[in-house]
Amino acid sequence: MAGPTSIDAYIDAAAPAAQPALRRIREIVRAVAPEAEETISYRMAAFRQGRILIYFAAFKSHIGIFPPIKVDASLEKALAPYRGPKGNLRFPLSAPMPYDLIERVVRAAAKT
């Protein structure tokens, strides 16, 4: 079964509760890395800038951000509550989305 072929289609196919967060994350990545190209990879929304800069995806109860990144100690501490078992980030849909923290993650990913 084929999945969405664009980030617009990916967001449109996501659960209504997840769509605002997906749109805002997309805006953040566009602002931080305006040269990055949108793509779908592994059935997730992604941005590529020579390599995959970031993946983001909607799940039943959270927004996931991949792949894990190495960051400074203060950002690592801030991300600790959101780390999944493999280091990926999981932001619950039941809580306010920490967009400022997500922006810091995107900035760190863009620097690596």
Residue pairs with C-beta under 8 A, 6 or more apart in sequence:
3 10
3 13
3 40
3 43
4 10
4 12
4 13
4 40
4 43
5 40
6 38
6 40
7 26
7 38
7 39
7 40
7 45
10 22
10 40
10 44
10 45
11 19
11 22
11 23
11 26
11 45
12 19
14 22
14 58
15 58
15 60
17 93
18 58
18 63
18 93
19 58
21 58
21 63
21 91
21 93
21 97
22 45
22 56
22 58
22 63
24 97
24 99
25 56
25 63
25 65
25 99
25 102
26 38
26 45
26 56
28 99
28 102
28 103
28 106
29 36
29 47
29 53
29 54
29 56
29 106
30 36
32 103
32 106
32 107
32 110
33 47
33 49
33 53
33 106
33 110
35 49
36 47
36 48
36 49
36 53
36 110
37 47
37 48
37 49
38 45
38 46
38 47
39 46
39 47
39 48
40 46
41 48
41 52
41 55
42 55
43 57
44 55
44 56
44 57
44 64
44 66
45 55
45 56
45 57
46 52
46 53
46 54
46 55
46 56
47 53
47 54
49 110
52 67
53 106
53 109
53 110
54 65
54 66
54 105
54 106
54 109
55 64
55 65
55 66
55 67
56 63
56 64
56 65
56 66
57 63
57 64
57 66
58 64
59 90
61 92
61 93
61 94
62 90
62 91
62 92
62 93
63 90
63 91
63 93
63 97
64 84
64 88
64 89
64 90
64 91
65 88
65 89
65 91
65 102
65 105
66 88
66 89
67 88
68 83
68 86
68 87
68 88
68 89
69 105
69 108
69 109
69 112
70 112
71 79
71 104
71 105
71 108
72 108
75 104
75 105
75 108
78 101
78 104
79 89
79 101
79 105
82 89
82 90
82 91
82 98
82 101
83 89
83 90
84 90
89 105
91 97
91 98
91 102
